[in-house]
Amino acid sequence: MKFIESGAFTAQRAWGALDIASMNGVSVRLHWTDQPYKWHVNDGEEVFAVMDGQVRMDYRENGQTSSVLMNAGDIFFASVGTEHVAHPIGAARVLVIEKEGSV
């Protein structure tokens, strides 16, 4: 059993993570960041939930780039092949659920 106070979590570097659980090939990690990630495509599905702060999520579908501003409590689901990049607005904490070893 674990209890995690996500609002208190920080990391030494952008996208530093706290491993919460590994379940049947799926990882659950809490990330802290104040810097954008990189454009990428996961090799599986991904659930990205903003726990604290704001994140602008850019994504591409059918060659079209779109953007959504995510607030605490908002969730982004990236299906297989969805190219995306997260840009925090200041510091943010996000919960990421994805295939273990995914980029």
N, C-alpha and C positions, 0 to 999 in steps of 0.2 A: 504494500500500500504506500502511496505517496500523496502528499499534499503540496502543491506548488503555488506560491503567490506570484503570479506572472508579472504583476506590476513592479515587483522588487528585483526582478532578474536583470542583470547587466552582464556584458561580456567584455573581454579585453580588446576585441576587434570587431569590426562590422561583420555581421552574419555569424558571430559566435553562437554556439548552440548548447542547450541543455538537453541531453537525451532523456526523454520521459519514458518511452516504452518501445519495445520491438515485439510485434505481434504477427506471427505467420508471414514473415517477409515484408511487413509494413512497418516503417519507423514513424514515431511521433516525436517531434522535436520543437522546443521553444527557442526562437531566435531573437536576438537583440541586434538592432542595426541603426545606423544613422547615415548609411551610404547605400546607393543603388546596388543591385546585384548585377547581372549581365543577361543579355538576351540569351534564352536557352529553351530547349525542348526536352522535357523529361521523357524517360523511356517507359513511363507508366503514367497513371493518373495522379493528380496532386490536389489536395485540399489545402488552401492557404487562408487562415483566419486571423484577422487583426485583433489582437488582444488589448493593445494600448497604442495610442498615437494615430497617425494617418499615413496611408500608403497610396501612392498613385500607381495603379497596375496598368501597364501598357501590354497589349496583346495583339497578335495578328491572326486573322482568319481570312482565308481566300485572298491573300495578298493585301488585305485592308488592315491598317493599323488603327486600333481604337484604344481608348483610355477610360478608366473609371477611378474616381477618388473613393478610397475605402476608409471607413472610420472604425473605431473599436466596435466589435461585434459583427462586422461585415465578413463575408466568406466568398472566396473566389475558387471555382472548380476548374482546373485545367484538364481537359480530356487528353488522351494520347495524341501527340502531334501539335498541341497548342503552343506556339512560340510566345513567350511572355518575359517581362522584366518588371521587377518591383522597385519603385523609387520612394523611399520613406520621406515624409515631410518632417524634418527633425528626427528625433529618436522614436523608434517604434519597436514593439514586441509582437511577434507573429508566431502562430502555431502552424507548423507544416506537417502534413500527414501524406506520406508518399512511399513508394517502393524503396526498400532498403538499398543504399548505395546509389540512389538517383542523384543526378547533378543538382 
